[in-house]
Amino acid sequence: MFKGGRISFKILVMQILFTGVEAMSICALLAVGMGGAVIIIGMPLLTGFSQSQLIYPVLITMITRELGPLLIAFIIIARSGTAIATEIAGMVISHEIEAYISVGIDPIEYLGVPRFLGVTISAFLLNVYFSIFGLAFSFIVSMFFNSMPPSIYFNNLLHVLTVSDILLTVIKSIAFGMIISTVALYHGFAVERATTEVPVAGLRAVGAAFVWCILIDILLSAVYYIAV
């Protein structure tokens, strides 16, 4: 049992490494692009209407609350959702799952739970990383439009950022991580015997995860705006 638990923990660590750590570079690139785009497009437009202060709620809405979590979910789906589904499907086809069951090891607990936790934890951490990176880079871009001390810029952001914004971001990131991992595991374990089912399982997992994440995003955002 101890050995099995140690191996499951290793799977968890490796999943966080693959899903979270190895995706940091592309997440940083997207965060930089989004932060820069919001400032470059939004600042001149809002300044023209003498509403430059509205750039701060726009940044929070786009980077932290709405598009940020969804973009992170799409990255995880493309990378980890496909990988998990095809990996598990390959293990089913090669009878590795049957071998685990024959020696009394629960494949869901041994293989599924570490991946579920790894993807969910990574989704949360990547969202925090994305928000920090995007908001920080947006300050650098904003210096070309309106030079101000960093303290004023970030104080304005913190003044706009509310507890409900943070709570919604956390809920979305965790929900997306749970959805992606569950869908990928389901489609991976659902294959039967043909090797041609392995890539199909990956495609089905990606499609289903995209749909569920978008639907849950709409639902959570609707609840947020109704409550607020």
N, C-alpha and C positions, 0 to 999 in steps of 0.2 A: 504493500500500500504506500509506503514511504517513497519507494522508487517510482511508482506510478505518479504520485503527487509531484515529485521532483521533475519528472518528464513533462507533466502537464504545465507546470510553472515555466519550464523552458519554452514550451510551445507558446504560452502567453507572452513571454518576453520577446520571442522571435516575431510574433504577430505585431506587437507594438513597434518593434524595430522596422518591420517591413511597411506596415500601414502608416505609422506616424513619422518616425525619424527619416525614412528614405523619401517621404513625400514632402519634406519641409522645403526643399528647393523650389519645387513647382508651386507650392502654396505661397511662398514668398514672392515669386514672380507675379502670380495673379494678384496678390495683395498690393504690390507696388503698382501694377497696371490699373487696378480699380481705384486706389487712392489718388493716383495721378490723374486719371480720367475724370473723376468727380470734381477735383479742383480745377483742372484745365477747362472743362465744359461749364461747370456750375458757377465758378467765381466771377467770370466776366458777365454772365447772364444775370446773376443776382445783384452784382454791383451796379449794373445798368438800371435796376429797379430800386436802388438804394436799400437793398435787403441782404447785404453781404453777411450779416450775422446768421442768416438761415443756412449757410454752408455747414455749420456744425451739426444741426439735426439731420441734414442730408447725409453727412458722412456717417453718423451713428446708424441711421436707417439702412444705408446701402451696405456698409462694411460689416457692422456688428450684428444688426438685427435681421436683415432680410437676405440679401444676395450672398453675403459671406458664408453663413452656414450651408446654404444650398450648393454653392460652388465647392465647398469642402466635401460635401456628400457626393457630388458628381465625381470628384477626384478619387475618392475612396471606392466608389462603385467601379470605376474604370480599372483601378489597380487591384484592390483587394477582393472586391466582389467576384470578379472573374476568376481570380487566382484560387479563392477558397472553393468556389463551386466546382471548378475543374479538378482541383486537387482531391477533394472528397469523392467526386464522381470516379476519378481514376482509381482510388482506393477501393471503391465498391466493385468496379469492374474486375480488378485484380484479386478480389476475394480477401483483401486485408481486413475489411470490416467483419467478415465472417470469422476470421481468425481471432480477432479481439473478443468477439462474443463467445467463441468456443472455449476461451480460457477465463471467462467470467469478467471481462472488462467491458464496461458500458461505453460504447463509442461516442455517445452524445456527451457524457461527462468527461471522457478522456480527450476527445478531439474537438467536440463542438463548443463546450463551455469556454476553454481558453481562447478560442478564436472569437467567440461572442464578446468576451470581456476585452480582448485586445483591440478589436475594431471599435468598440464603444468608447473605451478610454482614449484611444488615438483620435477619434472624431472630436471629443471634447477638447483635448489638448491642442489639436490643430486649429480649432476655432479660436482659442485664446491667442495662439501664435499669429493667426491670420489677422485678427483685429489689431493687435499691437503693431504688427509690421505695416499694415495698411494705413493706420492712423498716423504712425510715425513718419512714413514716407510722404503722406499728404501734407505734413507740415513743411517738408523740404520743398515741395512743389509750390506751396502757398507763398513761400518767400519771394517768388518771382512776381507775385501780384500785390502783396502787401507785407512789407517787412515788419515783423513783430518779434518780441522775445518769446522763446519757447514756453516760458511760464504762463504767459497770457493765452497763447494758443491752446495749450493743454488744460488750463483752468476753464476756458470756455467749453471745451469738449466735456470735461467732467461735470460742468454745470448742467449741460444738456442731457448727459447720460443718466438714466434713472435706474432704480432697482428693477423695475419691470422689464426694461431693456435687457439687462444682464440675465434676469430669470428666463426670459423668452429665448435668448441665445443659448443658455445652458440646456434648457428643455429640448430645443430643436437639435442641438448637437448630439445629445444623448439618444433622443428618439431616432435620429437618422442612423447613428451607429448601430442601434439595436435592430432597426429594420434591415439595413444592408447585410449584417451578419446573419440574421435569421433567414432572410430570403436566400442568401448564398448557400447556407447549410442545407436548407430544405431542398433546393434544386440539386445540390450535390448528392444528398442521400437518396433522392427520388429516382435515380437512374436504375436500370435493371441489369442487363448483361452485355449489350452491344457497345463496342468501343466508340461507335459513331455518336453515342449519346453524350459523350464527355464534352465536346465543344458546344453541343446543343444546350446542355445544362448551364454552361457559362453564359451563353446568349440569353437564355430565359431568365437567369438570375439578374443579369444587367437590366433587361427590359422591365422586369417586375420591380426591381429596386428603384429605378428611375420613377416609375409611375407612383409607387407608394410614397416615396420621399416628396414628390411634388404635391400629392394629395394631402399629406400630413402637414407640409409647409403651409398650404393654403388654409387648412383647418386651424392650425395654431395661430397664424397671423390674423385670421378672422376673429377668433376668440379674443386675441390681444386687443384689436381695435374696437371690438364691441365693449370689452371690459373697461378700456381706457377712455 
